[in-house]
């Protein structure tokens, strides 16, 4: 259900993000629906996965969650260190979205395994 809600919000951002931001920010600002999606996608992914990760606490598997957090931080930091300054902002956001998607898919898989 959270994934469906996130997909709905992403569709709304794609369809209505540009006109809404033009009203909010004024006509002098350039907005791009693809850029909005790249900026919003990581938040949508986290909001869909994070609620189920309480299972690590319930099952006493905090070590698994902590190891994932360390891996997530390290992987994201490496991605930014390697790409920042050498690619465009759009490509950096795309790389961040891919990294975020992969790590949170792994987090969801771990939560499912811990839940049994």
BELJO-V441906 format. One record per residue. N is the residue number from 1. RES is the residue in three letters. SS is DSSP state (@ for helix, = for strand, . for the rest). PHI is phi in whole degrees, 0 to 359 (* if undefined). PSI is psi in whole degrees, -180 to 180 (999 if undefined). Layout:
# BELJO-V441906
n->[N N]
res->[RES RES]
ss->[SS SS]
phi->[PHI PHI]
psi->[PSI PSI]
This chain:
# BELJO-V441906
n->[1 2 3 4 5 6 7 8 9 10 11 12 13 14 15 16 17 18 19 20 21 22 23 24 25 26 27 28 29 30 31 32 33 34 35 36 37 38 39 40 41 42 43 44 45 46 47 48 49 50 51 52 53 54 55 56 57 58 59 60 61 62 63 64 65 66 67 68 69 70 71 72 73 74 75 76 77 78 79 80 81 82 83 84 85 86 87 88 89 90 91 92 93 94 95 96 97 98 99 100 101 102 103 104 105 106 107 108 109 110 111 112 113 114 115 116]
res->[UNK UNK UNK UNK UNK UNK UNK UNK UNK UNK UNK UNK UNK UNK UNK UNK UNK UNK UNK UNK UNK UNK UNK UNK UNK UNK UNK UNK UNK UNK UNK UNK UNK UNK UNK UNK UNK UNK UNK UNK UNK UNK UNK UNK UNK UNK UNK UNK UNK UNK UNK UNK UNK UNK UNK UNK UNK UNK UNK UNK UNK UNK UNK UNK UNK UNK UNK UNK UNK UNK UNK UNK UNK UNK UNK UNK UNK UNK UNK UNK UNK UNK UNK UNK UNK UNK UNK UNK UNK UNK UNK UNK UNK UNK UNK UNK UNK UNK UNK UNK UNK UNK UNK UNK UNK UNK UNK UNK UNK UNK UNK UNK UNK UNK UNK UNK]
ss->[. @ @ @ @ @ @ @ @ @ @ @ @ @ @ @ @ @ @ @ @ @ @ @ @ . . . . . . . @ @ @ @ @ @ @ @ @ @ @ @ @ @ @ @ @ @ @ @ @ @ @ @ @ @ . . . @ @ @ @ @ @ @ @ @ @ @ @ @ @ @ @ @ @ @ @ @ @ . . . . . @ @ @ @ @ @ @ @ @ @ @ @ @ @ @ @ @ @ @ @ @ @ @ @ @ @ @ .]
phi->[* 293 294 295 296 297 296 296 295 299 296 295 298 296 280 244 298 296 296 295 293 296 290 289 268 103 286 285 266 268 234 228 303 295 295 299 296 297 283 269 305 302 293 295 295 299 291 277 265 305 300 273 278 297 300 296 288 301 268 68 248 295 298 297 296 294 296 296 301 296 297 299 299 296 297 292 297 297 301 294 298 286 263 300 89 247 229 291 300 297 292 296 296 296 298 296 297 295 300 300 298 294 294 285 295 297 299 295 297 299 298 295 295 293 294 84]
psi->[-40 -35 -41 -41 -41 -41 -38 -44 -41 -41 -40 -40 -43 -44 -40 -3 -45 -51 -39 -45 -31 -38 -44 -47 -21 164 -14 -12 136 127 150 124 -37 -41 -41 -42 -43 -34 -31 -28 -46 -40 -38 -41 -48 -41 -24 -31 -40 -39 -27 -7 -2 -15 -28 -38 -47 -40 3 33 47 -28 -41 -46 -40 -41 -38 -44 -43 -45 -43 -49 -47 -46 -43 -41 -42 -43 -47 -41 -42 -40 -30 130 -15 -9 166 164 -40 -42 -37 -43 -39 -44 -40 -42 -42 -46 -47 -45 -45 -46 -41 -28 -41 -43 -43 -40 -44 -43 -40 -42 -41 -37 -28 999]
